[in-house]
Amino acid sequence: MGKGIIGTKVGMTQLFDAESGRVTPVTVIEAGPCPITAIRDSERDGYSAVQLAFGTTKAQRLSKPELGHLKAANADPA
């Protein structure tokens, strides 16, 4: 399984290494809480996966099925 990060790009900055005099560009990412909303099992679903939610939104921007899915996972609107 691959590794990754879920987040939003906030901006760019740079790090300065005083010993070598190098400047390294760095991307700043806001990686907030990502509640698990579903777990797929290879025995039941035929594949293994984890569904995550990220960020927040107003409940009125989501459909009733989406709200029900998040409610079953005990997660806030995301």
Backbone as a ProteinNet text record, in pm:
[ID]
protein_1_A
[PRIMARY]
MGKGIIGTKVGMTQLFDAESGRVTPVTVIEAGPCPITAIRDSERDGYSAVQLAFGTTKAQRLSKPELGHLKAANADPA
[TERTIARY]
84.5	0	89.5	51.9	132.6	114.8	211.3	205.4	165.2	99.1	58.7	18.3	-20.6	-66.1	-185.2	-285.9	-402.9	-396.6	-405.4	-396.4	-424.1	-409.9	-429.5	-300.4	-260	-138.3	-164.7	-84.1	-96.9	-8.8	108.8	200	338.4	432.8	571.4	658.3	770.8	870.5	1005.4	1108.9	1239.6	1315.4	1400.7	1487.1	1630.7	1702.6	1841.1	1932.8	2027.9	2127.6	2252.6	2280.7	2391.6	2527.4	2539.7	2668.6	2709.5	2614.6	2648	2608.3	2526.2	2480.6	2373.1	2310	2204.7	2067.9	1985.3	1846.2	1760.4	1667.7	1580.3	1436.4	1367.7	1226.8	1141.2	1040.9	955.5	809.9	726	582.1	521.3	438.5	372	232.5	201.6	73.8	1.8	-126.7	-210.8	-274.5	-227.9	-279.6	-358.7	-486.2	-570.8	-616.1	-708.3	-762.8	-838.7	-816.1	-880.8	-954.6	-1080.5	-1152.6	-1179.8	-1175	-1204.7	-1356.1	-1404	-1548.2	-1593.4	-1500.7	-1537.1	-1411.7	-1428	-1319.9	-1370.7	-1299.7	-1335.6	-1246.6	-1308.1	-1239	-1232.4	-1119.9	-1103.7	-1196.2	-1231.2	-1322.1	-1464.3	-1510.1	-1647.3	-1660.6	-1564.5	-1576.5	-1489.4	-1396.2	-1308.7	-1181.9	-1168	-1046.6	-1033.2	-914.8	-889.7	-868.6	-938.8	-924	-977	-935.4	-984.4	-1030.2	-1149.7	-1200.8	-1185.3	-1127.4	-1103.4	-1179.5	-1211.4	-1271.3	-1167.5	-1174.4	-1080.3	-1150.8	-1115.9	-1173.7	-1312.9	-1371.6	-1507.4	-1590.7	-1719.2	-1812.5	-1945.5	-2033.8	-2167.5	-2250.3	-2336	-2418	-2510.7	-2556.2	-2649.2	-2582.6	-2450.8	-2380.4	-2364.3	-2403.5	-2392.2	-2530	-2532.9	-2659.5	-2698.2	-2823.4	-2869.1	-2792.2	-2764.2	-2683.3	-2543.3	-2481.5	-2349	-2355	-2456.1	-2471.8	-2496.5	-2576.8	-2602.8	-2477.4	-2395.6	-2269.5	-2176.8	-2167.1	-2081.5	-2137.4	-2270	-2332.3	-2306.6	-2313	-2286.7	-2140.8	-2051.7	-1911.4	-1879.4	-1980.7	-1965.3	-1864.8	-1878.6	-1788	-1868.8	-1806.6	-1869.1	-1875.8	-1962.6	-1968.7	-1831.3	-1786.9	-1653.6	-1657.1
-116.7	0	123.5	224.2	344.7	436.8	521.5	619.7	752.7	834.8	965.4	1054.5	1173.7	1270.9	1344.1	1367.3	1442.3	1578.1	1681.4	1814.8	1921.1	2043.7	2160.5	2240.4	2281.1	2361.1	2499.9	2539	2670.1	2771.6	2728.6	2819.6	2759.6	2845.4	2803.8	2885.4	2825.6	2895	2834.7	2871	2814.4	2791.5	2690.7	2659.7	2689.7	2752.2	2788.8	2704.2	2635.9	2555.1	2640.6	2682.7	2774.5	2711.1	2580.8	2514.9	2511.6	2471.1	2458.6	2581.7	2668.3	2787.2	2759.9	2643.6	2606.9	2655.5	2691.4	2726.5	2619.1	2561.3	2455.1	2503.6	2500.6	2538.6	2431.6	2475.9	2384.7	2423.3	2323.7	2345	2326.7	2421.8	2414.6	2356.7	2247.1	2178	2173.1	2205	2189.8	2051.8	1962.2	1825.6	1809.9	1834.5	1833.7	1694.8	1686.8	1555.9	1495.7	1370.2	1297.5	1176.9	1195.9	1082.8	972.9	849.8	735.7	727.3	727.7	721.8	585.1	503.7	368.6	283.4	155.5	58.6	-52.6	-76.1	-181.8	-302.5	-419.8	-544.1	-631.3	-694.8	-775.9	-897.5	-949.8	-1064.7	-1024.3	-910.1	-867	-787.5	-697.2	-606.4	-643.1	-733.8	-772.6	-689.5	-591.3	-509.1	-448.7	-403.6	-340.8	-191.7	-109.7	35.6	102.3	225.3	308.8	439.5	484.2	612.5	715	829.9	936.3	1061.3	1142.7	1273.6	1378.6	1493.4	1600.4	1734	1825.2	1959.3	1962.7	2079	2093.8	2170.4	2148.7	2218.3	2230.2	2309	2322.4	2201.1	2157.9	2039.3	2059.4	2182.2	2206.1	2192.3	2186.7	2168.3	2022	1931.5	1788.5	1729.5	1619.9	1552.1	1468.2	1426.6	1343.5	1211.1	1144.6	1022.5	1048.1	1158.8	1191	1218	1291.8	1319.8	1191.8	1101.1	973.6	889	890.7	816.4	871.7	1003.1	1064.8	1043.6	1046.6	1024.7	882.5	785.7	645.9	628.3	710.1	702.6	793	861.4	953	1063.7	1119.9	1225.8	1351.6	1466.3	1594.2	1611.7	1700.9	1726.9	1766.7	1691.9	1714.7	1687.8
0	0	0	-76.2	-87.3	31.8	50.3	156.3	95.8	172.2	123.3	237.7	201	298.9	238.3	319.4	275.8	343	264.4	321.4	218.4	261.2	176.2	173.9	55.2	43.5	99.5	196.6	260.5	188.6	148.3	80.2	67.3	37.4	22.1	117	155.5	236	200	270.4	243.5	372.9	370.7	483.4	443.1	532.8	506.3	591.6	526.7	596.3	612.1	734.5	760.3	732.4	754.3	733.7	586.9	500.4	358.6	278.1	335.9	265.6	162.4	172.2	76.3	123.8	27	53	-11.5	65.6	16.7	16.5	-99.3	-101.8	-33	41.9	118.8	97.1	72	62	200.4	242.6	372.5	349.8	419.7	403.9	537.4	535.9	654.7	646.8	731.3	734.6	863.7	854.7	973.1	1011	1103.9	1140.5	1022.7	998.5	889.1	947	988	1046.6	943.4	987.8	901.1	886.7	760.8	737.1	687.3	636.5	592.3	584	614.2	600.4	509.3	401	307.2	334	337.7	369.7	245.3	222.6	101.9	101.3	216.4	221.3	182.8	230.3	205.4	75.5	48	-64.8	-184.4	-165.8	-274.9	-284.2	-198.4	-194.6	-55.8	-24.4	104.8	83.1	160.9	148.8	274.4	292.7	401.7	340.4	375.4	327.1	437.9	404.3	500.5	460.6	559.7	535.5	572.3	504.9	534	521	610.4	604.8	666.4	665.2	716.9	615.6	619.5	532.8	605	551.1	609.2	570.7	661.6	637.1	517.5	493.6	382.9	245.7	241.4	114.4	76.1	165.4	140	114.3	39.4	13.5	135.4	138.9	251	259.6	146.4	156.6	212.2	173.2	225.7	375.5	418.9	561.9	639.8	584.9	650.7	662.1	558	558.8	667.3	677.5	778.9	919.2	932.7	1063.1	1112.3	1020.4	1057.2	1102.1	1047.5	1085.3	1204	1256.2	1369	1336	1213.8	1168.8	1139.2	1156.4	1124.4	971.3	923.1	778.9	725.1	625.4	568.2	419.3
[MASK]
++++++++++++++++++++++++++++++++++++++++++++++++++++++++++++++++++++++++++++++

